[in-house]
Amino acid sequence: MKRRFAVAMARRELRGAHRRLLLFGLAMALGVAGIVALQAMRAAVAEAVAERSQRLLGADLRLESHAPFEGDAGALLADVEARAEGPAARVTRFGAMALAPASGRTRLVDVYGVDPAYPLYGEPETDPPGAWPALQGDEPVAFVVGAIEIGATVRAMTGRAVVDVVAAVA
């Protein structure tokens, strides 16, 4: 008897509320579809980054610090470099004001100093194309990234030193 009553009540409720049930079902379906789409997009982005990570980073591992690695951290880093199968490259980056002597204008720029071994994978894009091998040698290379003309001579002021940089990258 209780079962028959429950079925009768459910049937009566469904007759009066079929539109609300349909709306609820559509909302659930859209929510599930949205979650599935986001998961698929996340997986695609993760796969794309994994496939291109070495080329994007230029290395297998990146350690970053606002101060030199000293003490235990320096010893651990030296141990990791000694065990590595390939070379290590160090990149020093700092923000500076750059003065273009020809125009007298200043810009906020990033100055990079890189080891000759950098990058370990791929090759940086330069303008003109193919200029990176000409910049590399036995000495570290310094280049400027900012809103300045390609190939302009700039003077970067760091607060500690003034560096004249001939090759600039926009």
C-alpha positions in Angstrom: 0.0 0.0 0.0 2.8 2.4 0.8 4.5 1.7 -2.5 1.4 2.4 -4.5 0.8 5.7 -2.6 4.4 6.8 -3.2 4.1 6.1 -6.9 0.8 7.9 -7.1 2.2 10.9 -5.3 5.3 11.0 -7.6 3.0 10.8 -10.7 0.9 13.6 -9.4 3.9 15.8 -8.7 5.5 15.1 -12.1 2.3 16.2 -13.9 2.3 19.6 -12.3 6.0 20.2 -12.3 7.3 18.7 -15.5 8.5 22.2 -16.7 10.5 22.7 -13.5 11.9 19.2 -13.8 12.9 19.9 -17.4 14.5 23.2 -16.4 16.4 21.5 -13.6 17.6 18.7 -15.9 18.8 21.2 -18.5 20.7 23.2 -15.8 22.4 20.0 -14.6 23.3 19.0 -18.1 24.8 22.4 -18.9 26.7 22.4 -15.7 28.2 18.9 -16.4 29.0 19.9 -20.0 30.8 23.0 -18.7 32.9 21.1 -16.3 33.8 18.5 -18.9 34.8 21.3 -21.4 37.0 23.0 -18.7 38.7 19.7 -17.9 39.3 19.0 -21.5 40.8 22.5 -22.0 43.0 22.1 -18.9 44.3 18.8 -20.2 45.0 20.2 -23.6 46.9 23.2 -22.2 48.9 20.9 -19.8 49.8 18.7 -22.7 50.9 21.6 -24.9 53.1 23.0 -22.2 54.6 19.6 -21.5 55.4 19.1 -25.1 57.0 22.6 -25.5 58.3 23.2 -22.0 62.0 22.7 -22.7 61.9 25.1 -25.7 59.8 27.7 -23.9 62.1 27.6 -20.8 65.3 27.0 -22.7 66.3 24.4 -20.0 65.1 21.4 -18.0 65.0 23.2 -14.6 64.8 26.9 -13.6 65.7 28.1 -10.1 65.0 31.8 -9.4 66.1 34.0 -6.5 66.3 37.7 -5.7 69.7 37.1 -4.1 72.6 34.9 -5.0 72.4 31.3 -3.9 74.6 31.0 -0.9 75.1 28.7 2.0 73.1 25.5 2.0 71.2 26.5 -1.1 74.5 27.3 -3.0 76.0 23.9 -1.9 72.9 22.1 -3.0 72.8 23.9 -6.4 76.5 23.1 -6.9 75.8 19.4 -6.2 72.9 19.4 -8.7 75.1 21.0 -11.3 77.8 18.5 -10.7 75.4 15.6 -11.2 73.7 17.0 -14.2 74.3 15.3 -17.5 74.4 18.5 -19.5 75.8 22.0 -19.0 74.3 24.6 -16.7 73.6 28.2 -17.8 73.0 31.1 -15.5 70.8 34.1 -16.4 70.9 37.4 -14.5 68.0 39.7 -14.9 67.3 43.1 -13.5 65.1 46.1 -14.2 66.7 49.3 -15.1 66.2 52.7 -16.7 67.7 52.9 -20.2 68.7 56.1 -21.8 68.9 56.4 -25.6 71.7 59.0 -26.0 70.6 59.8 -29.6 67.1 60.9 -28.5 67.6 61.6 -24.8 64.5 59.5 -23.9 64.4 57.0 -21.1 62.5 53.8 -20.8 62.0 51.1 -18.1 63.6 47.9 -19.5 64.7 44.5 -18.4 68.4 43.8 -18.8 69.5 40.1 -19.2 73.0 38.8 -18.8 73.3 35.2 -20.1 76.0 32.5 -20.1 77.3 31.5 -23.5 75.6 28.1 -23.0 72.1 29.7 -22.9 69.6 28.5 -24.1 70.1 24.8 -23.7 67.2 24.1 -26.0 66.0 26.0 -29.0 67.2 29.4 -30.2 65.9 32.9 -29.2 64.0 34.7 -31.9 65.8 37.8 -33.0 65.3 40.7 -35.4 67.0 40.4 -37.8 66.5 36.6 -37.8 69.6 34.5 -37.1 71.4 37.2 -35.0 71.7 35.1 -31.9 74.7 33.0 -32.9 76.6 36.2 -33.8 76.0 37.5 -30.3 77.3 34.4 -28.6 80.9 33.8 -27.8 83.1 32.9 -24.9 81.8 35.8 -22.8 78.4 36.3 -21.3 76.0 38.3 -23.4 73.9 41.2 -22.1 70.7 42.3 -23.9 67.9 44.7 -23.2 64.1 44.0 -23.5 61.9 47.0 -23.6 60.1 49.6 -25.8 63.2 50.7 -27.7 64.4 50.5 -31.3 66.1 47.3 -32.5 69.8 47.7 -32.6 69.8 51.0 -30.7 72.7 51.8 -28.4 71.3 52.4 -24.9 72.8 53.2 -21.5 71.2 51.1 -18.7 71.4 52.6 -15.2 71.1 50.1 -12.4 72.0 52.2 -9.4 75.2 50.4 -9.0 76.7 50.7 -12.4 76.1 52.2 -15.8 76.2 49.7 -18.7 76.4 50.6 -22.3 74.4 48.0 -24.4 74.8 48.0 -28.1 72.4 45.2 -29.2 68.8 45.8 -28.0 65.8 43.5 -28.4 62.3 44.9 -28.5 
